Amino acid sequence: MTVNARTPLSTLKSRLAAACATAALLLAASTAQAADLNALIWCDHSDPALLQPFEEANNVKINVKEFEGTGAGLAIVDQSQPGDWDVMVIDSIDVPRGVEKGLFEPLPEDKLPFADLFPEVKMDKSTVVNGKRYGITEKFGYNTIGFNKTKVDPADMQSLASLTSDKYKGKVAIYDYYLPVIGMAALAIGKKTADLTEADLPALKAELLKMKANAKLVGEVTASQTALATGEVDILVGGGEWVTAGLAKENPALDFSIPKEGAVLWSQSLAMFKDSKNKDMALKFIQYIMSPEGQARLATSSCYWGMPSNKKAALSDEQKKILRFDEQPGFLARAQAYPAPNADLDKKMQDMWTEMLQAQ
């Protein structure tokens, strides 16, 4: 604003008032922007039933962007400016990838309910790096055998051998994600998922090809889930509570098993960005998601159900029954983590998976 000796007092007052109003608007806009929380999430976090209670309680708008797979999420971050994002959902085993890239802020363990988590899903080997915790497991489940218990013998589903049995030839779908299904193949041949090496690839490929020979289709999440739900197939390799629990009311015949050989444990964590412009609100959001109420809403999200990592999740008795909550200690004792290959072995596993998909 330009002022000289000949500027009338009324004009000066008017200009000052306008300047003050403009400054107030800019401050309000800045405050509103600062109050927003920007979250990179999986689809289960976009459910209004999960987000609205937090937004209303904290007078904040949560802006979400969905992605599938850690690689896709990190690609979004690479294309963003520092400070664009506040929190991120990430596979627990992939937390170190974000730490290596310098993305995440250590979490204050004394302000989060670690004592209430299932011990087996704290995932300290992944979520703690150099003595600092960068992720907290919020939800978990299993890539295992999903099935229609009116179409198959449930006793058969207690062994991974059923997936390659002639008894179910043409009645099987395979979830098209290489790591968990390779993990299931490893368990089927008596290998530990954490110990896989290149030397194991021929045996793994042979097992995958036997599964493929029995399969009617190999499909991504929606296609494989739909095939089981509609009766196109009776068994889903790689399925689990994340497929069957959300469909339980519409189709109570759907169930899942943790076979004697074990299952592949999936778990997802929340991490806070080091460059977040709203770290206080980001921490509040993580605390909300980890609270008994937040855990119950996340576990039963409209996108997919899964086990809450907090044992105190405020689930109803019916929801606990569907998720088989009381059986979790036994399930976890038989579960093994996703294979976590280095870059070279990961590429070889992906190539092997492609060869399996292309096999006639």
Protein Blocks (a to p, Z undefined) as FASTA:
>chain_A
ZZdfklcfklmmmmmmmmmmmmmmmmmmmmmmmmpccddddfklmpmklmmmmmmmnopa
cdddddehjklmmmmmmmpcehkambdcddfklmmmmmmnomaccddfklccfklpcfkl
nommmmpgghiafbdcfbdcdddddddfklbcfklmmpfklmmgfklgoiaccdddfklm
mmmmmmmnopafklgcfklmmmmmmmmmmmmmmpmbdcdfklmmmmmmnomambdghiaf
klmmmmmmmmmmbccdddfkbpcdddddddddfklcblmlmmmmmmmmmpmklmmmmmmg
fkbgcddfblkbccdfklmmmnommlmmmmmmmpccdddddfklmmmmmmmmmmmmmpZZ
